[in-house]
Amino acid sequence: MAAVKRLKRVAAAQAGFMSFKSSASSDDLGSGQRKRVNKNKKKNWNKHSDIQDVEEFLDDVRLQERATGGLISEKPDASLFFVDIGEQRKYVQPEVQEGKKGKKSKLRPLRIDLILQHDSLVHPPKDVLAYQQPNAKKLRRIAENAEKLAAMGVLPRRQKRLLNRRPAITTSKSKTAANNFPDRPYYDLWGGDAKETADPYYLEQTGKKRVKRPEKLNSKPSVLPAVEVIAPGGSYNPDFFSHQALLLEAHEVEVKREKAELRIERQLAVNQEDTATEETVFQEQVEGLVEEEEDEDEEEEDVSIRGGLQQEKKTEKERRRERANKIKSQQKQAARAFTDKKQQLFQLRSIQATLKRREQQTRERVAQRKANQEAEKSMPRRLGRLKFQAQDLEVQLSDEIPGSLRTLKPEGSVLKDRFKSMQKRNMIEPRERAKFKRRHKVKYVEKRAFKEIT
């Protein structure tokens, strides 16, 4: 509180301070009896603190800065006073313009424009962030070091790399011909991308170098066409032989399907000989209850055999004989291997024939493997848990063939045909229709109105 009072007294006691408001006087600032209040409590600080005179002083200072651009006490006399020499300026009457309706309008600004005009002489605050530069001290230090190195004749590493870099191959750019030139080259809009003639180092450093496209993305998943043409026998008015060939193909498909069903039935069929009878059931129930005497005899024989299998200890003479026989057998094997190598010298022709035969077999296997790979490109792959099942052939019997297009009945579905084609070309995996499972049992309720009728 004492500091606020001191600020008010200092502001009012300034010799050069001039106030715009006539109500502010030193008598008002010094008047008033001081009230004794306990200032140890925070709630009494704002309640019993009088800062009205300080706010009036600050408002007056802001008004002077806004109206005159600064305090009047700090202004020079030449900006505040002027010498009146008695000359009067001639008043020039403004011109009057007549509007479309004949009303006179004076050349004066509109009030809305006067409100929007900037009437304050206080300069806007300087935007410090606009003049700040990130890492200014670091950049200044780098620039100073670069100047020192340049004075010493030392080049920085980046400049050395630029000097040591290979010069870019300059290719003469072909001038584009005019549109009205009839012999200009044809430009393929859907063709391949143009070759990059820019410096590869520049493209790499600037991040404009394109990523190399994998070769696998350029190949299609299948060599089959998008739309397969049906066999000639599927026409509305086919030839007899072509229609019979299509019928034979459909017949073979049905025969394979029936064979697969019969194979499954055979595997699931139960053999009549393996069925249980009353005798087999009784034997299973009685087994293990009757002890036979044969088991005891077998145990005695086992004990006698074990006693007779005890080996006798070999003598030193027998050991020497075994060692000598082993050395002789090794020598015989080495001699046989040496003679076999000698004999191979006389078998060069047969060895060469064998090598040629093996090379021929290898070439045949490679060719077969390539043929299988080419065949697999036209076959559907296993992309999911389900296996691809080909669509049934749309074929008509001989008595169902229409005589004209007017009597032709549509068969099949275009949507299903496209869906199966995408599965066959390995674009989507084979799928099956989702099965709907009802969570709660359906409850049937007989309504009251229906009961009254029945």
Solvent accessible surface area in square Angstrom, and as a share of the most:
residue,aa,sasa,rsa
1,M,84,0.38
2,A,67,0.52
3,A,64,0.49
4,V,46,0.26
5,K,67,0.28
6,R,134,0.49
7,L,93,0.46
8,K,15,0.06
9,R,151,0.55
10,V,81,0.47
11,A,7,0.06
12,A,44,0.34
13,A,82,0.63
14,Q,91,0.40
15,A,113,0.87
16,G,43,0.42
17,F,43,0.18
18,M,113,0.51
19,S,49,0.31
20,F,86,0.36
21,K,89,0.38
22,S,116,0.75
23,S,87,0.56
24,A,50,0.39
25,S,46,0.30
26,S,78,0.50
27,D,110,0.57
28,D,90,0.46
29,L,66,0.33
30,G,68,0.65
31,S,78,0.50
32,G,75,0.72
33,Q,180,0.80
34,R,219,0.80
35,K,149,0.63
36,R,228,0.83
37,V,40,0.23
38,N,79,0.40
39,K,69,0.29
40,N,136,0.70
41,K,108,0.46
42,K,152,0.64
43,K,151,0.64
44,N,20,0.10
45,W,122,0.43
46,N,140,0.72
47,K,151,0.64
48,H,58,0.26
49,S,39,0.25
50,D,81,0.42
51,I,82,0.41
52,Q,102,0.45
53,D,23,0.12
54,V,17,0.10
55,E,80,0.36
56,E,67,0.30
57,F,45,0.19
58,L,73,0.36
59,D,64,0.33
60,D,4,0.02
61,V,26,0.15
62,R,125,0.46
63,L,57,0.28
64,Q,1,0.01
65,E,65,0.29
66,R,105,0.38
67,A,50,0.39
68,T,43,0.25
69,G,39,0.37
70,G,17,0.16
71,L,41,0.20
72,I,24,0.12
73,S,52,0.33
74,E,133,0.59
75,K,57,0.24
76,P,86,0.54
77,D,103,0.54
78,A,93,0.72
79,S,73,0.47
80,L,71,0.35
81,F,144,0.60
82,F,176,0.73
83,V,129,0.74
84,D,115,0.60
85,I,128,0.65
86,G,56,0.54
87,E,142,0.64
88,Q,169,0.75
89,R,233,0.85
90,K,189,0.80
91,Y,186,0.71
92,V,125,0.72
93,Q,141,0.63
94,P,64,0.40
95,E,131,0.59
96,V,76,0.44
97,Q,100,0.45
98,E,133,0.60
99,G,43,0.42
100,K,213,0.90
101,K,178,0.75
102,G,48,0.47
103,K,150,0.64
104,K,157,0.67
105,S,65,0.42
106,K,143,0.61
107,L,113,0.56
108,R,179,0.65
109,P,80,0.50
110,L,121,0.60
111,R,181,0.66
112,I,108,0.55
113,D,66,0.34
114,L,88,0.44
115,I,118,0.60
116,L,139,0.69
117,Q,107,0.48
118,H,148,0.66
119,D,122,0.63
120,S,22,0.14
121,L,98,0.49
122,V,67,0.39
123,H,159,0.71
124,P,110,0.69
125,P,128,0.81
126,K,146,0.62
127,D,83,0.43
128,V,92,0.53
129,L,137,0.68
130,A,75,0.58
131,Y,158,0.60
132,Q,111,0.49
133,Q,110,0.49
134,P,107,0.68
135,N,105,0.54
136,A,35,0.27
137,K,146,0.62
138,K,108,0.46
139,L,81,0.40
140,R,134,0.49
141,R,123,0.45
142,I,91,0.46
143,A,50,0.39
144,E,88,0.39
145,N,73,0.37
146,A,53,0.41
147,E,121,0.54
148,K,132,0.56
149,L,70,0.35
150,A,74,0.58
151,A,93,0.72
152,M,145,0.65
153,G,61,0.59
154,V,68,0.39
155,L,75,0.37
156,P,68,0.43
157,R,196,0.72
158,R,194,0.71
159,Q,82,0.36
160,K,96,0.40
161,R,139,0.51
162,L,88,0.44
163,L,120,0.60
164,N,126,0.65
165,R,88,0.32
166,R,210,0.77
167,P,122,0.77
168,A,54,0.42
169,I,148,0.75
170,T,129,0.75
171,T,79,0.46
172,S,113,0.73
173,K,185,0.78
174,S,104,0.67
175,K,196,0.83
176,T,134,0.78
177,A,50,0.39
178,A,61,0.47
179,N,132,0.68
180,N,133,0.68
181,F,93,0.39
182,P,116,0.73
183,D,112,0.58
184,R,113,0.41
185,P,118,0.74
186,Y,197,0.75
187,Y,172,0.65
188,D,76,0.39
189,L,125,0.62
190,W,222,0.78
191,G,35,0.34
192,G,80,0.77
193,D,119,0.62
194,A,93,0.72
195,K,188,0.80
196,E,96,0.43
197,T,99,0.57
198,A,51,0.40
199,D,27,0.14
200,P,87,0.54
201,Y,66,0.25
202,Y,105,0.40
203,L,21,0.10
204,E,111,0.50
205,Q,107,0.48
206,T,63,0.37
207,G,65,0.62
208,K,126,0.53
209,K,113,0.48
210,R,165,0.60
211,V,142,0.82
212,K,172,0.73
213,R,141,0.51
214,P,76,0.48
215,E,128,0.57
216,K,172,0.73
217,L,107,0.53
218,N,90,0.46
219,S,73,0.47
220,K,170,0.72
221,P,63,0.40
222,S,7,0.05
223,V,97,0.56
224,L,37,0.19
225,P,78,0.49
226,A,51,0.40
227,V,104,0.60
228,E,86,0.39
229,V,144,0.83
230,I,103,0.52
231,A,43,0.33
232,P,103,0.65
233,G,3,0.03
234,G,30,0.29
235,S,54,0.35
236,Y,84,0.32
237,N,103,0.53
238,P,24,0.15
239,D,90,0.47
240,F,129,0.54
241,F,157,0.65
242,S,29,0.18
243,H,8,0.04
244,Q,68,0.30
245,A,62,0.48
246,L,9,0.05
247,L,37,0.19
248,L,104,0.52
249,E,83,0.37
250,A,18,0.14
251,H,109,0.49
252,E,88,0.40
253,V,64,0.37
254,E,82,0.37
255,V,48,0.27
256,K,148,0.63
257,R,103,0.38
258,E,101,0.45
259,K,120,0.51
260,A,38,0.29
261,E,95,0.42
262,L,95,0.47
263,R,118,0.43
264,I,98,0.50
265,E,108,0.49
266,R,164,0.60
267,Q,131,0.58
268,L,136,0.68
269,A,73,0.57
270,V,114,0.65
271,N,78,0.40
272,Q,144,0.64
273,E,153,0.69
274,D,111,0.57
275,T,64,0.37
276,A,82,0.63
277,T,78,0.46
278,E,154,0.69
279,E,129,0.58
280,T,59,0.35
281,V,63,0.36
282,F,130,0.54
283,Q,117,0.52
284,E,130,0.58
285,Q,125,0.55
286,V,50,0.29
287,E,139,0.62
288,G,72,0.70
289,L,137,0.68
290,V,110,0.63
291,E,164,0.74
292,E,108,0.49
293,E,138,0.62
294,E,111,0.50
295,D,84,0.43
296,E,111,0.50
297,D,80,0.42
298,E,99,0.44
299,E,114,0.51
300,E,120,0.54
301,E,106,0.47
302,D,65,0.34
303,V,100,0.57
304,S,76,0.49
305,I,101,0.51
306,R,170,0.62
307,G,47,0.45
308,G,65,0.63
309,L,126,0.63
310,Q,146,0.65
311,Q,174,0.77
312,E,163,0.73
313,K,182,0.77
314,K,94,0.40
315,T,81,0.47
316,E,104,0.47
317,K,127,0.54
318,E,73,0.33
319,R,108,0.39
320,R,131,0.48
321,R,121,0.44
322,E,86,0.38
323,R,131,0.48
324,A,47,0.36
325,N,80,0.41
326,K,129,0.54
327,I,87,0.44
328,K,121,0.51
329,S,49,0.32
330,Q,101,0.45
331,Q,115,0.51
332,K,131,0.56
333,Q,116,0.52
334,A,66,0.51
335,A,56,0.44
336,R,138,0.50
337,A,51,0.39
338,F,120,0.50
339,T,67,0.39
340,D,73,0.38
341,K,137,0.58
342,K,104,0.44
343,Q,99,0.44
344,Q,89,0.39
345,L,123,0.61
346,F,165,0.69
347,Q,88,0.39
348,L,99,0.49
349,R,213,0.78
350,S,63,0.41
351,I,66,0.33
352,Q,103,0.46
353,A,50,0.39
354,T,40,0.23
355,L,91,0.46
356,K,140,0.59
357,R,130,0.47
358,R,148,0.54
359,E,95,0.43
360,Q,82,0.36
361,Q,82,0.37
362,T,65,0.38
363,R,140,0.51
364,E,97,0.43
365,R,133,0.48
366,V,59,0.34
367,A,59,0.46
368,Q,108,0.48
369,R,126,0.46
370,K,125,0.53
371,A,56,0.43
372,N,69,0.35
373,Q,96,0.43
374,E,104,0.47
375,A,55,0.42
376,E,105,0.47
377,K,92,0.39
378,S,37,0.24
379,M,115,0.51
380,P,37,0.23
381,R,119,0.43
382,R,152,0.55
383,L,78,0.39
384,G,28,0.27
385,R,182,0.67
386,L,47,0.23
387,K,149,0.63
388,F,35,0.15
389,Q,136,0.61
390,A,77,0.60
391,Q,56,0.25
392,D,89,0.46
393,L,74,0.37
394,E,75,0.34
395,V,40,0.23
396,Q,36,0.16
397,L,100,0.50
398,S,70,0.45
399,D,126,0.65
400,E,98,0.44
401,I,52,0.26
402,P,18,0.12
403,G,72,0.69
404,S,40,0.26
405,L,112,0.56
406,R,225,0.82
407,T,87,0.51
408,L,70,0.35
409,K,156,0.66
410,P,134,0.84
411,E,87,0.39
412,G,62,0.59
413,S,54,0.35
414,V,123,0.71
415,L,147,0.73
416,K,113,0.48
417,D,60,0.31
418,R,74,0.27
419,F,77,0.32
420,K,44,0.19
421,S,17,0.11
422,M,68,0.30
423,Q,6,0.03
424,K,64,0.27
425,R,39,0.14
426,N,11,0.06
427,M,102,0.46
428,I,32,0.16
429,E,66,0.30
430,P,13,0.08
431,R,136,0.50
432,E,100,0.45
433,R,223,0.81
434,A,94,0.73
435,K,167,0.71
436,F,167,0.70
437,K,170,0.72
438,R,149,0.54
439,R,216,0.79
440,H,142,0.63
441,K,190,0.80
442,V,67,0.38
443,K,170,0.72
444,Y,194,0.74
445,V,112,0.64
446,E,91,0.41
447,K,154,0.65
448,R,196,0.71
449,A,67,0.52
450,F,111,0.46
451,K,117,0.50
452,E,136,0.61
453,I,146,0.74
454,T,114,0.66
